[in-house]
């Protein structure tokens, strides 16, 4: 279940380092990776051919970077509802993720909220970990309309 959306008034009171959302995703299966590759037309066999992935030194199928980014964006988007929106996002991968891995995401306030006449800009960092190890990070800004 998604968290309650954050409104501009609540956002304006959040301290740097506040955790505003946590989500534990289930382990990714090889079947899910194959279907994702077919759906988005990814042709790189490291995502759906175990033997090919092994030949290139990977112990298992590699989870697509675009799929991982969609989870980071979703973690931020879960916090807003119209007319609020995610105004910016920059994602980076810090390590590989493989079939069978479960991603834990945490959204943290990364800088002081900026209050304007129109609302509140809330800088956030999404941290993605597998077994406690950092593998993904996204820095984004939520814009929460004053109402």
Secondary structure, DSSP 8 states (H G I E B T S, - for coil): -------HHHHTT--TT-EEEEEE-----HHHHHHHHHHHT---GGGT-HHHHHHTT-SS-B--HHHHHHHHHHHHHTT--TT-EEEEEEEEE-S--BTT---EEEEEE-S--EE-SSEEEEEEEEEEEETTEEEEEEEEEEEEE--
